């Protein structure tokens, strides 16, 4: 089988859903499983609904009604004739009962929140946000069926079984493998990304890049031929085109290179998605849903990236700290352990570290705005200086030109070289 994954941008409105139809007609539908994310910014809207609910603000119910109206609008737009759409298809879609289906999902969402007794935010989060994927897959499946692509709708919660770690659930591979192979083998099916369920039947979510991970889980359990993630870019580029000029498409990439780039902060593919695919050597394609016939990028068992050129990653709004002993004694293992404990307590994500005999330098992401608390706690034992709003540049497969390009108009605070990787902390 082949597994396709369509993210929120690829199903954000009626035009995007029609484009999914075009992709499937172009690529063929034989031996295919389809994973779909929530439409557009639906998950963000559901997070606002949860926040409003937790403030005991009854307007969360009207926000749910707004969400219903947004999805109803997409359905009504899909019912409008456009060039190339057959009248029979539109008639089938209007008669599919999809409006009734999404109304039922919306009522289920309201009921879930009205009945909720849990004070556990992560538990509530998972029970609520799953409705975004349920809405999107119902609409996409109904539209594909009406247009002659007969998909079987599957509830991912009946396929992917997990532990009870809400918002970042761990997969029970044995149970999931059995359910997936029994239910999905040899069918053209459509299911939700991001969600699963625990042994009690409660919904769980799979954490960051959860929909990509769902595609990988299905591919692993079905021994798929390949996985394709459809994006609004031509594939994996050697840099973010919003930051760097003259970016280049990477045609091929080894699994370990994609993991390295993700580790340093590139929005390539999350390592947890790659790990099951690498285990069975299942190729992962990243392709454009705008130009589905283009080759895109394949992540597979190759020796190195092709073409072999520098790859640039930049993380902005970081904090650079230099921590040293107050009495000029060595910074040893116990000190480093102590410092990392403080970083963990204050939820700092480390992007670079370097130590000398009497100092320890780190670049961290202050995602939760706790840098002042961290510094205050460290200063009880160490001498601490720090610079806010720095940028961390990472260059894989660097050369002289790539180093010069980054250093040319910036103040370099720290530079660290390894055989394949260069990192620089700069003040821009």
C-alpha beads as a LAMMPS data file, in Angstrom:
LAMMPS data file: protein, C-alpha beads

428 atoms
427 bonds

1 atom types
1 bond types

-500.0 500.0 xlo xhi
-500.0 500.0 ylo yhi
-500.0 500.0 zlo zhi

Masses

1 110.0

Atoms # bond

1 1 1 0.000 0.000 0.000
2 1 1 0.853 3.680 -0.260
3 1 1 0.007 6.184 2.474
4 1 1 -0.809 9.820 1.680
5 1 1 -0.986 12.536 4.321
6 1 1 -2.752 15.851 3.682
7 1 1 -2.161 18.589 6.268
8 1 1 -4.412 21.433 7.330
9 1 1 -3.257 23.772 4.537
10 1 1 -4.153 21.194 1.887
11 1 1 -7.810 21.008 3.067
12 1 1 -8.271 24.560 4.397
13 1 1 -11.237 25.448 2.144
14 1 1 -13.396 24.170 -0.709
15 1 1 -10.792 24.951 -3.356
16 1 1 -8.172 23.003 -1.399
17 1 1 -10.482 19.994 -1.006
18 1 1 -11.117 20.017 -4.765
19 1 1 -7.356 20.045 -5.221
20 1 1 -7.064 16.876 -3.111
21 1 1 -9.408 15.287 -5.634
22 1 1 -7.075 16.466 -8.404
23 1 1 -4.047 14.983 -6.626
24 1 1 -5.760 11.615 -6.250
25 1 1 -6.899 11.615 -9.870
26 1 1 -3.344 12.452 -10.944
27 1 1 -1.505 9.930 -8.785
28 1 1 -4.021 7.078 -8.907
29 1 1 -5.937 5.550 -6.018
30 1 1 -4.879 1.909 -6.118
31 1 1 -3.753 0.458 -2.770
32 1 1 -4.004 3.793 -1.000
33 1 1 -4.581 4.952 2.558
34 1 1 -5.223 8.642 3.241
35 1 1 -4.517 10.567 6.454
36 1 1 -6.087 14.023 6.833
37 1 1 -5.470 16.753 9.406
38 1 1 -7.983 19.276 10.728
39 1 1 -8.910 21.983 8.228
40 1 1 -6.833 25.160 8.221
41 1 1 -6.606 26.689 11.704
42 1 1 -9.293 24.482 13.259
43 1 1 -7.015 23.108 15.984
44 1 1 -6.132 26.670 17.020
45 1 1 -9.838 27.505 17.185
46 1 1 -10.466 24.461 19.379
47 1 1 -7.647 25.529 21.705
48 1 1 -9.357 28.906 22.113
49 1 1 -12.618 27.082 22.872
50 1 1 -10.874 25.095 25.616
51 1 1 -9.316 28.236 27.100
52 1 1 -12.695 30.015 27.111
53 1 1 -14.355 26.983 28.725
54 1 1 -11.728 26.872 31.468
55 1 1 -12.412 30.506 32.274
56 1 1 -16.038 29.514 32.967
57 1 1 -17.084 31.700 30.058
58 1 1 -20.234 30.265 28.467
59 1 1 -19.365 31.940 25.167
60 1 1 -17.344 28.828 24.323
61 1 1 -20.645 27.397 23.062
62 1 1 -21.016 30.206 20.531
63 1 1 -17.398 29.626 19.475
64 1 1 -18.337 26.023 18.754
65 1 1 -21.254 27.310 16.673
66 1 1 -18.782 29.495 14.758
67 1 1 -16.681 26.405 14.071
68 1 1 -19.765 24.631 12.757
69 1 1 -20.561 27.587 10.488
70 1 1 -17.021 27.556 9.086
71 1 1 -17.252 23.891 8.139
72 1 1 -20.785 24.314 6.838
73 1 1 -19.492 27.114 4.602
74 1 1 -16.873 24.761 3.130
75 1 1 -19.574 22.181 2.406
76 1 1 -21.810 24.783 0.760
77 1 1 -18.877 26.026 -1.336
78 1 1 -18.197 22.450 -2.449
79 1 1 -21.811 22.249 -3.647
80 1 1 -21.317 25.190 -6.023
81 1 1 -20.650 24.180 -9.669
82 1 1 -17.134 24.954 -10.931
83 1 1 -15.503 24.172 -14.300
84 1 1 -14.634 20.499 -14.538
85 1 1 -17.071 19.341 -11.852
86 1 1 -19.798 17.022 -13.080
87 1 1 -23.378 17.809 -12.059
88 1 1 -23.815 14.184 -10.980
89 1 1 -20.930 14.540 -8.502
90 1 1 -22.432 17.686 -6.993
91 1 1 -25.831 16.050 -6.744
92 1 1 -24.336 13.046 -4.951
93 1 1 -22.495 15.297 -2.528
94 1 1 -25.620 17.313 -1.708
95 1 1 -27.462 14.052 -1.000
96 1 1 -24.640 12.465 1.000
97 1 1 -25.928 13.549 4.398
98 1 1 -22.661 15.319 5.184
99 1 1 -24.389 18.321 6.797
100 1 1 -26.159 15.991 9.179
101 1 1 -22.855 14.219 9.923
102 1 1 -20.958 17.367 10.863
103 1 1 -23.907 18.611 12.925
104 1 1 -23.688 15.377 14.908
105 1 1 -19.945 15.878 15.461
106 1 1 -20.542 19.434 16.681
107 1 1 -23.251 18.243 19.085
108 1 1 -20.851 15.532 20.295
109 1 1 -18.256 18.234 20.987
110 1 1 -20.734 20.310 22.999
111 1 1 -21.823 17.253 24.939
112 1 1 -18.223 16.326 25.672
113 1 1 -17.573 19.711 27.233
114 1 1 -20.869 19.983 29.105
115 1 1 -20.289 16.551 30.683
116 1 1 -16.630 17.096 31.490
117 1 1 -15.682 16.664 35.138
118 1 1 -11.917 16.389 34.703
119 1 1 -9.506 19.057 35.949
120 1 1 -6.725 17.549 33.824
121 1 1 -6.070 20.022 30.990
122 1 1 -4.241 17.475 28.832
123 1 1 -7.110 15.006 29.101
124 1 1 -9.696 17.660 28.204
125 1 1 -7.495 18.891 25.351
126 1 1 -7.434 15.475 23.698
127 1 1 -11.174 14.894 24.070
128 1 1 -11.872 18.260 22.396
129 1 1 -9.280 18.801 19.648
130 1 1 -9.943 15.421 18.026
131 1 1 -13.203 16.861 16.647
132 1 1 -11.222 18.913 14.129
133 1 1 -9.943 15.783 12.403
134 1 1 -13.340 14.088 12.655
135 1 1 -14.941 17.036 10.845
136 1 1 -12.326 17.269 8.102
137 1 1 -12.225 13.561 7.297
138 1 1 -16.018 13.317 7.122
139 1 1 -16.154 16.181 4.627
140 1 1 -13.229 14.995 2.497
141 1 1 -14.481 11.401 2.458
142 1 1 -18.020 12.427 1.469
143 1 1 -16.688 14.636 -1.329
144 1 1 -14.343 11.959 -2.684
145 1 1 -17.123 9.357 -2.629
146 1 1 -19.447 11.693 -4.494
147 1 1 -16.753 12.299 -7.119
148 1 1 -16.177 8.632 -7.839
149 1 1 -13.298 7.879 -5.469
150 1 1 -14.835 5.359 -3.065
151 1 1 -13.117 5.879 0.290
152 1 1 -13.933 3.944 3.454
153 1 1 -13.981 6.272 6.474
154 1 1 -12.064 4.888 9.453
155 1 1 -11.968 6.186 13.017
156 1 1 -8.256 6.373 13.922
157 1 1 -9.175 5.825 17.567
158 1 1 -10.199 2.303 16.611
159 1 1 -6.872 1.734 14.843
160 1 1 -4.133 3.341 16.942
161 1 1 -4.015 2.287 20.595
162 1 1 -1.846 4.208 23.017
163 1 1 -0.929 4.664 26.639
164 1 1 -2.552 7.292 28.894
165 1 1 -0.049 10.105 28.302
166 1 1 -2.487 12.681 26.965
167 1 1 -1.175 15.207 24.401
168 1 1 1.930 13.063 23.769
169 1 1 0.706 9.481 23.810
170 1 1 2.978 6.500 23.247
171 1 1 1.832 3.938 20.692
172 1 1 1.061 0.344 21.636
173 1 1 2.582 -1.140 18.492
174 1 1 1.378 -4.693 19.061
175 1 1 -2.296 -3.774 19.527
176 1 1 -2.228 -1.090 16.840
177 1 1 -0.527 -3.352 14.328
178 1 1 -3.177 -6.028 14.749
179 1 1 -6.085 -3.578 14.444
180 1 1 -4.609 -1.752 11.442
181 1 1 -3.753 -4.899 9.496
182 1 1 -7.225 -6.347 10.147
183 1 1 -9.125 -3.182 9.249
184 1 1 -7.143 -1.391 6.545
185 1 1 -5.413 -3.988 4.405
186 1 1 -6.331 -3.711 0.737
187 1 1 -8.832 -0.859 1.202
188 1 1 -8.940 2.697 -0.053
189 1 1 -9.478 4.281 3.342
190 1 1 -9.404 7.741 4.863
191 1 1 -8.661 8.391 8.516
192 1 1 -7.627 11.109 10.932
193 1 1 -4.109 12.173 11.713
194 1 1 -2.942 13.055 15.225
195 1 1 -5.389 10.966 17.272
196 1 1 -5.676 7.534 18.873
197 1 1 -7.244 6.104 22.030
198 1 1 -6.231 4.441 25.277
199 1 1 -7.470 1.197 26.833
200 1 1 -10.417 3.033 28.407
201 1 1 -11.601 4.331 25.043
202 1 1 -10.630 7.932 25.759
203 1 1 -9.134 9.906 22.907
204 1 1 -5.398 10.583 22.981
205 1 1 -3.229 12.717 20.716
206 1 1 0.239 11.930 19.426
207 1 1 2.021 15.215 20.064
208 1 1 4.053 17.384 17.732
209 1 1 3.648 16.561 14.030
210 1 1 1.110 13.943 15.074
211 1 1 -0.533 13.602 11.659
212 1 1 2.785 12.808 9.976
213 1 1 3.366 10.251 12.721
214 1 1 -0.037 8.678 12.051
215 1 1 0.969 8.165 8.425
216 1 1 4.208 6.509 9.545
217 1 1 2.384 4.235 12.014
218 1 1 -0.027 3.069 9.306
219 1 1 2.816 2.550 6.836
220 1 1 4.819 0.524 9.337
221 1 1 1.890 -1.698 10.309
222 1 1 0.814 -2.232 6.679
223 1 1 4.366 -2.691 5.322
224 1 1 3.605 0.139 2.925
225 1 1 5.518 0.766 -0.268
226 1 1 5.975 4.446 0.612
227 1 1 4.527 7.475 2.392
228 1 1 3.863 10.851 0.763
229 1 1 3.362 14.033 2.768
230 1 1 1.682 16.688 0.626
231 1 1 2.734 20.288 1.340
232 1 1 2.509 23.748 -0.221
233 1 1 6.251 23.670 -0.986
234 1 1 8.032 21.693 -3.739
235 1 1 9.773 19.438 -1.215
236 1 1 12.527 19.823 1.351
237 1 1 14.647 22.907 0.632
238 1 1 18.187 23.554 1.859
239 1 1 16.944 26.608 3.791
240 1 1 13.806 28.487 4.758
241 1 1 12.955 30.656 1.718
242 1 1 11.457 33.278 4.049
243 1 1 14.928 33.858 5.506
244 1 1 17.423 32.842 2.808
245 1 1 17.587 33.708 -0.879
246 1 1 18.160 31.264 -3.741
247 1 1 17.096 28.136 -1.872
248 1 1 17.609 24.763 -3.558
249 1 1 15.381 21.677 -3.587
250 1 1 16.995 18.598 -2.054
251 1 1 16.131 15.656 -4.300
252 1 1 17.234 12.883 -1.945
253 1 1 18.024 12.738 1.738
254 1 1 19.036 9.920 4.105
255 1 1 16.875 9.308 7.165
256 1 1 19.675 10.296 9.550
257 1 1 20.207 13.624 7.742
258 1 1 16.504 14.496 8.109
259 1 1 16.736 13.629 11.813
260 1 1 19.844 15.803 12.192
261 1 1 18.156 18.776 10.517
262 1 1 15.049 18.363 12.682
263 1 1 17.224 18.185 15.801
264 1 1 18.814 21.529 14.953
265 1 1 15.419 23.152 14.411
266 1 1 14.539 22.690 10.747
267 1 1 10.858 22.114 10.021
268 1 1 11.571 19.028 7.933
269 1 1 10.015 15.886 9.425
270 1 1 9.865 15.076 13.124
271 1 1 12.241 12.235 14.120
272 1 1 9.417 10.166 15.620
273 1 1 7.837 10.051 12.140
274 1 1 11.079 8.874 10.548
275 1 1 11.986 6.189 13.071
276 1 1 9.329 3.578 12.142
277 1 1 9.890 4.259 8.433
278 1 1 13.636 3.861 8.790
279 1 1 13.080 0.588 10.657
280 1 1 11.442 -0.958 7.595
281 1 1 13.242 1.179 4.987
282 1 1 9.966 2.723 3.786
283 1 1 10.676 5.789 1.595
284 1 1 9.086 9.079 2.625
285 1 1 8.234 11.579 -0.117
286 1 1 7.642 15.278 0.527
287 1 1 5.769 16.676 -2.460
288 1 1 3.766 19.695 -3.558
289 1 1 -0.015 19.409 -3.689
290 1 1 0.132 22.370 -6.063
291 1 1 2.285 20.460 -8.589
292 1 1 1.627 16.777 -7.816
293 1 1 3.554 15.469 -10.852
294 1 1 6.839 17.007 -9.642
295 1 1 9.331 14.641 -8.007
296 1 1 9.717 16.478 -4.699
297 1 1 12.108 15.094 -2.082
298 1 1 12.522 11.461 -1.067
299 1 1 13.904 10.540 2.353
300 1 1 15.276 7.034 2.147
301 1 1 18.343 4.793 2.571
302 1 1 20.852 6.841 0.598
303 1 1 24.380 7.795 1.657
304 1 1 24.031 11.569 1.625
305 1 1 21.840 14.422 0.492
306 1 1 21.561 15.130 -3.217
307 1 1 22.738 17.666 -4.194
308 1 1 25.408 17.833 -1.499
309 1 1 25.216 21.521 -0.586
310 1 1 25.116 23.514 2.670
311 1 1 21.794 23.355 4.532
312 1 1 20.881 26.340 6.699
313 1 1 18.731 26.477 9.824
314 1 1 18.118 29.605 11.872
315 1 1 16.364 29.912 15.216
316 1 1 15.635 33.478 16.265
317 1 1 14.757 35.088 19.609
318 1 1 17.101 32.805 21.532
319 1 1 19.031 33.626 24.728
320 1 1 22.792 33.186 25.076
321 1 1 24.016 32.482 28.621
322 1 1 27.528 32.200 29.992
323 1 1 27.724 30.503 33.374
324 1 1 30.960 30.364 35.350
325 1 1 32.112 29.486 38.822
326 1 1 32.370 32.324 41.311
327 1 1 35.756 31.179 42.676
328 1 1 37.385 30.213 39.343
329 1 1 37.074 26.510 40.178
330 1 1 36.445 23.992 37.392
331 1 1 32.985 23.491 35.913
332 1 1 32.724 19.736 36.395
333 1 1 30.156 17.006 35.911
334 1 1 28.238 17.883 39.079
335 1 1 27.966 21.537 38.002
336 1 1 26.761 20.591 34.530
337 1 1 24.193 18.218 36.020
338 1 1 23.033 21.002 38.348
339 1 1 22.725 23.487 35.466
340 1 1 20.759 21.055 33.310
341 1 1 18.408 20.383 36.205
342 1 1 17.655 24.119 36.364
343 1 1 17.141 24.223 32.580
344 1 1 14.645 21.381 32.871
345 1 1 12.779 23.003 35.770
346 1 1 12.426 26.242 33.792
347 1 1 11.506 24.424 30.554
348 1 1 14.387 25.746 28.484
349 1 1 15.187 24.042 25.197
350 1 1 18.925 23.950 24.526
351 1 1 20.124 24.660 20.982
352 1 1 23.884 24.757 21.586
353 1 1 26.269 24.197 24.457
354 1 1 30.001 24.621 24.942
355 1 1 32.093 24.280 28.055
356 1 1 35.594 25.264 29.107
357 1 1 37.446 24.637 32.337
358 1 1 35.692 27.430 34.266
359 1 1 32.627 28.350 32.174
360 1 1 29.614 26.811 30.485
361 1 1 27.981 28.568 27.494
362 1 1 24.505 27.693 26.245
363 1 1 21.972 29.019 23.782
364 1 1 18.384 28.358 24.843
365 1 1 14.844 28.993 23.654
366 1 1 12.881 30.820 26.339
367 1 1 9.516 29.548 25.144
368 1 1 7.738 30.116 28.462
369 1 1 9.396 33.460 29.337
370 1 1 11.211 32.123 32.390
371 1 1 14.705 33.468 31.683
372 1 1 14.687 35.868 34.656
373 1 1 13.648 33.078 37.021
374 1 1 16.368 30.822 35.618
375 1 1 19.072 33.471 35.982
376 1 1 17.992 34.310 39.529
377 1 1 18.174 30.658 40.564
378 1 1 21.563 30.101 38.902
379 1 1 23.070 33.276 40.370
380 1 1 22.759 31.836 43.866
381 1 1 25.613 29.484 42.914
382 1 1 27.258 30.843 39.748
383 1 1 28.272 33.987 37.964
384 1 1 25.818 34.440 35.077
385 1 1 25.745 36.792 32.101
386 1 1 23.282 36.613 29.263
387 1 1 22.260 38.232 25.977
388 1 1 18.655 38.109 24.797
389 1 1 17.277 38.127 21.260
390 1 1 20.172 36.356 19.587
391 1 1 19.972 34.080 16.554
392 1 1 21.369 30.567 16.359
393 1 1 22.533 29.595 12.881
394 1 1 23.287 25.976 12.066
395 1 1 24.902 24.967 8.779
396 1 1 25.101 21.312 7.804
397 1 1 27.790 20.487 5.198
398 1 1 29.243 23.969 5.547
399 1 1 31.949 25.485 3.357
400 1 1 33.875 28.747 3.329
401 1 1 31.219 30.637 1.396
402 1 1 28.426 29.599 3.729
403 1 1 30.394 30.732 6.796
404 1 1 31.221 34.079 5.211
405 1 1 27.593 34.656 4.216
406 1 1 26.385 34.332 7.800
407 1 1 29.239 36.245 9.435
408 1 1 29.381 39.123 6.958
409 1 1 27.045 41.618 8.664
410 1 1 26.544 40.143 12.128
411 1 1 28.278 40.151 15.498
412 1 1 29.383 36.591 16.239
413 1 1 29.149 35.742 19.954
414 1 1 30.193 32.110 19.677
415 1 1 31.242 29.743 16.897
416 1 1 31.364 25.963 17.135
417 1 1 32.564 23.601 14.410
418 1 1 32.186 19.845 14.018
419 1 1 33.059 17.702 11.009
420 1 1 29.701 18.227 9.274
421 1 1 28.080 20.999 11.296
422 1 1 28.833 24.627 12.024
423 1 1 26.881 26.600 14.621
424 1 1 27.073 30.318 15.288
425 1 1 25.355 32.471 17.875
426 1 1 25.007 35.965 16.455
427 1 1 23.513 39.288 17.395
428 1 1 21.845 40.766 14.322

Bonds

1 1 1 2
2 1 2 3
3 1 3 4
4 1 4 5
5 1 5 6
6 1 6 7
7 1 7 8
8 1 8 9
9 1 9 10
10 1 10 11
11 1 11 12
12 1 12 13
13 1 13 14
14 1 14 15
15 1 15 16
16 1 16 17
17 1 17 18
18 1 18 19
19 1 19 20
20 1 20 21
21 1 21 22
22 1 22 23
23 1 23 24
24 1 24 25
25 1 25 26
26 1 26 27
27 1 27 28
28 1 28 29
29 1 29 30
30 1 30 31
31 1 31 32
32 1 32 33
33 1 33 34
34 1 34 35
35 1 35 36
36 1 36 37
37 1 37 38
38 1 38 39
39 1 39 40
40 1 40 41
41 1 41 42
42 1 42 43
43 1 43 44
44 1 44 45
45 1 45 46
46 1 46 47
47 1 47 48
48 1 48 49
49 1 49 50
50 1 50 51
51 1 51 52
52 1 52 53
53 1 53 54
54 1 54 55
55 1 55 56
56 1 56 57
57 1 57 58
58 1 58 59
59 1 59 60
60 1 60 61
61 1 61 62
62 1 62 63
63 1 63 64
64 1 64 65
65 1 65 66
66 1 66 67
67 1 67 68
68 1 68 69
69 1 69 70
70 1 70 71
71 1 71 72
72 1 72 73
73 1 73 74
74 1 74 75
75 1 75 76
76 1 76 77
77 1 77 78
78 1 78 79
79 1 79 80
80 1 80 81
81 1 81 82
82 1 82 83
83 1 83 84
84 1 84 85
85 1 85 86
86 1 86 87
87 1 87 88
88 1 88 89
89 1 89 90
90 1 90 91
91 1 91 92
92 1 92 93
93 1 93 94
94 1 94 95
95 1 95 96
96 1 96 97
97 1 97 98
98 1 98 99
99 1 99 100
100 1 100 101
101 1 101 102
102 1 102 103
103 1 103 104
104 1 104 105
105 1 105 106
106 1 106 107
107 1 107 108
108 1 108 109
109 1 109 110
110 1 110 111
111 1 111 112
112 1 112 113
113 1 113 114
114 1 114 115
115 1 115 116
116 1 116 117
117 1 117 118
118 1 118 119
119 1 119 120
120 1 120 121
121 1 121 122
122 1 122 123
123 1 123 124
124 1 124 125
125 1 125 126
126 1 126 127
127 1 127 128
128 1 128 129
129 1 129 130
130 1 130 131
131 1 131 132
132 1 132 133
133 1 133 134
134 1 134 135
135 1 135 136
136 1 136 137
137 1 137 138
138 1 138 139
139 1 139 140
140 1 140 141
141 1 141 142
142 1 142 143
143 1 143 144
144 1 144 145
145 1 145 146
146 1 146 147
147 1 147 148
148 1 148 149
149 1 149 150
150 1 150 151
151 1 151 152
152 1 152 153
153 1 153 154
154 1 154 155
155 1 155 156
156 1 156 157
157 1 157 158
158 1 158 159
159 1 159 160
160 1 160 161
161 1 161 162
162 1 162 163
163 1 163 164
164 1 164 165
165 1 165 166
166 1 166 167
167 1 167 168
168 1 168 169
169 1 169 170
170 1 170 171
171 1 171 172
172 1 172 173
173 1 173 174
174 1 174 175
175 1 175 176
176 1 176 177
177 1 177 178
178 1 178 179
179 1 179 180
180 1 180 181
181 1 181 182
182 1 182 183
183 1 183 184
184 1 184 185
185 1 185 186
186 1 186 187
187 1 187 188
188 1 188 189
189 1 189 190
190 1 190 191
191 1 191 192
192 1 192 193
193 1 193 194
194 1 194 195
195 1 195 196
196 1 196 197
197 1 197 198
198 1 198 199
199 1 199 200
200 1 200 201
201 1 201 202
202 1 202 203
203 1 203 204
204 1 204 205
205 1 205 206
206 1 206 207
207 1 207 208
208 1 208 209
209 1 209 210
210 1 210 211
211 1 211 212
212 1 212 213
213 1 213 214
214 1 214 215
215 1 215 216
216 1 216 217
217 1 217 218
218 1 218 219
219 1 219 220
220 1 220 221
221 1 221 222
222 1 222 223
223 1 223 224
224 1 224 225
225 1 225 226
226 1 226 227
227 1 227 228
228 1 228 229
229 1 229 230
230 1 230 231
231 1 231 232
232 1 232 233
233 1 233 234
234 1 234 235
235 1 235 236
236 1 236 237
237 1 237 238
238 1 238 239
239 1 239 240
240 1 240 241
241 1 241 242
242 1 242 243
243 1 243 244
244 1 244 245
245 1 245 246
246 1 246 247
247 1 247 248
248 1 248 249
249 1 249 250
250 1 250 251
251 1 251 252
252 1 252 253
253 1 253 254
254 1 254 255
255 1 255 256
256 1 256 257
257 1 257 258
258 1 258 259
259 1 259 260
260 1 260 261
261 1 261 262
262 1 262 263
263 1 263 264
264 1 264 265
265 1 265 266
266 1 266 267
267 1 267 268
268 1 268 269
269 1 269 270
270 1 270 271
271 1 271 272
272 1 272 273
273 1 273 274
274 1 274 275
275 1 275 276
276 1 276 277
277 1 277 278
278 1 278 279
279 1 279 280
280 1 280 281
281 1 281 282
282 1 282 283
283 1 283 284
284 1 284 285
285 1 285 286
286 1 286 287
287 1 287 288
288 1 288 289
289 1 289 290
290 1 290 291
291 1 291 292
292 1 292 293
293 1 293 294
294 1 294 295
295 1 295 296
296 1 296 297
297 1 297 298
298 1 298 299
299 1 299 300
300 1 300 301
301 1 301 302
302 1 302 303
303 1 303 304
304 1 304 305
305 1 305 306
306 1 306 307
307 1 307 308
308 1 308 309
309 1 309 310
310 1 310 311
311 1 311 312
312 1 312 313
313 1 313 314
314 1 314 315
315 1 315 316
316 1 316 317
317 1 317 318
318 1 318 319
319 1 319 320
320 1 320 321
321 1 321 322
322 1 322 323
323 1 323 324
324 1 324 325
325 1 325 326
326 1 326 327
327 1 327 328
328 1 328 329
329 1 329 330
330 1 330 331
331 1 331 332
332 1 332 333
333 1 333 334
334 1 334 335
335 1 335 336
336 1 336 337
337 1 337 338
338 1 338 339
339 1 339 340
340 1 340 341
341 1 341 342
342 1 342 343
343 1 343 344
344 1 344 345
345 1 345 346
346 1 346 347
347 1 347 348
348 1 348 349
349 1 349 350
350 1 350 351
351 1 351 352
352 1 352 353
353 1 353 354
354 1 354 355
355 1 355 356
356 1 356 357
357 1 357 358
358 1 358 359
359 1 359 360
360 1 360 361
361 1 361 362
362 1 362 363
363 1 363 364
364 1 364 365
365 1 365 366
366 1 366 367
367 1 367 368
368 1 368 369
369 1 369 370
370 1 370 371
371 1 371 372
372 1 372 373
373 1 373 374
374 1 374 375
375 1 375 376
376 1 376 377
377 1 377 378
378 1 378 379
379 1 379 380
380 1 380 381
381 1 381 382
382 1 382 383
383 1 383 384
384 1 384 385
385 1 385 386
386 1 386 387
387 1 387 388
388 1 388 389
389 1 389 390
390 1 390 391
391 1 391 392
392 1 392 393
393 1 393 394
394 1 394 395
395 1 395 396
396 1 396 397
397 1 397 398
398 1 398 399
399 1 399 400
400 1 400 401
401 1 401 402
402 1 402 403
403 1 403 404
404 1 404 405
405 1 405 406
406 1 406 407
407 1 407 408
408 1 408 409
409 1 409 410
410 1 410 411
411 1 411 412
412 1 412 413
413 1 413 414
414 1 414 415
415 1 415 416
416 1 416 417
417 1 417 418
418 1 418 419
419 1 419 420
420 1 420 421
421 1 421 422
422 1 422 423
423 1 423 424
424 1 424 425
425 1 425 426
426 1 426 427
427 1 427 428
